[in-house]
Amino acid sequence: MMRWGSIIFSLPVILLLSLYGWELSTVNECIDQGLSYSFELERCVDEKQNVRSPYYARHTVFVNSMLFLAILGSMMMTVSMIKRGMVRNQ
């Protein structure tokens, strides 16, 4: 259970950080080219964009479900550590 808990804890976090970093690098490439990034169209545009919506606001259900999985994994690891500790003390 410890192994599955650590996998369930770490994979969603790694996935969220990777997707956020990928999007951030795309936005920075647009800015470096002198363009602006449209989050609705998910591409570079010539118009000036003043609105920056956070990743969480655009992908609320996905982010919440990934964070829920991470919490579930941490709870599995905690229960597993408690069970192992109880067995070793006997």
C-alpha positions in Angstrom: 0.0 0.0 0.0 3.0 2.3 0.6 4.1 1.9 -3.0 0.7 2.6 -4.5 0.2 5.5 -2.2 3.5 7.1 -3.2 2.7 6.6 -6.9 -0.8 8.0 -6.5 0.7 11.0 -4.5 3.4 11.9 -6.9 2.1 11.3 -10.4 -0.7 13.9 -10.3 1.6 16.5 -8.9 4.2 15.8 -11.6 1.5 15.9 -14.3 0.2 19.3 -13.1 3.6 20.9 -12.9 4.5 19.6 -16.3 1.4 20.9 -18.0 1.7 24.3 -16.2 5.4 24.6 -17.2 4.6 23.6 -20.8 1.9 26.3 -21.0 4.2 28.8 -19.4 7.0 28.1 -21.9 4.5 28.6 -24.8 3.4 31.9 -23.3 7.0 33.0 -22.9 7.8 32.1 -26.5 4.9 34.3 -27.7 6.1 37.2 -25.6 9.7 36.7 -26.9 8.3 37.0 -30.4 6.6 40.3 -29.6 3.2 38.7 -29.7 0.5 37.9 -27.1 -0.9 34.6 -26.1 -4.7 34.0 -26.3 -5.7 31.5 -23.6 -9.1 31.0 -25.3 -7.5 30.1 -28.7 -4.4 28.5 -27.1 -2.1 30.2 -29.6 -0.1 33.3 -30.3 -2.1 36.3 -31.6 -1.1 39.8 -32.7 -3.7 41.7 -30.6 -2.8 43.0 -27.2 -4.1 40.7 -24.4 -4.5 42.3 -21.0 -6.4 39.4 -19.4 -4.4 36.6 -17.9 -6.5 33.8 -16.5 -4.8 31.4 -14.2 -4.4 27.7 -15.1 -6.6 26.7 -12.3 -9.5 29.0 -13.4 -9.4 27.4 -16.9 -9.0 23.7 -15.8 -10.8 23.7 -12.4 -12.1 20.1 -12.5 -8.9 18.6 -13.8 -6.7 20.4 -11.2 -9.1 19.6 -8.3 -9.3 15.9 -9.3 -5.5 15.7 -9.5 -5.1 17.3 -6.1 -7.7 15.0 -4.7 -5.7 12.0 -6.0 -2.6 13.4 -4.4 -4.4 13.7 -1.0 -5.7 10.2 -1.4 -2.1 8.9 -2.1 -0.8 10.8 0.9 -3.5 9.3 3.1 -2.6 5.8 1.8 1.1 6.4 2.6 0.2 7.6 6.1 -2.0 4.6 6.9 0.7 2.3 5.6 3.4 3.9 7.7 1.2 3.7 10.8 0.5 0.0 10.2 4.2 -0.8 9.7 5.1 1.1 12.9 2.5 -0.9 14.8 3.8 -4.2 13.6 7.5 -3.4 14.3 6.8 -2.4 18.0 5.2 -5.8 18.9 
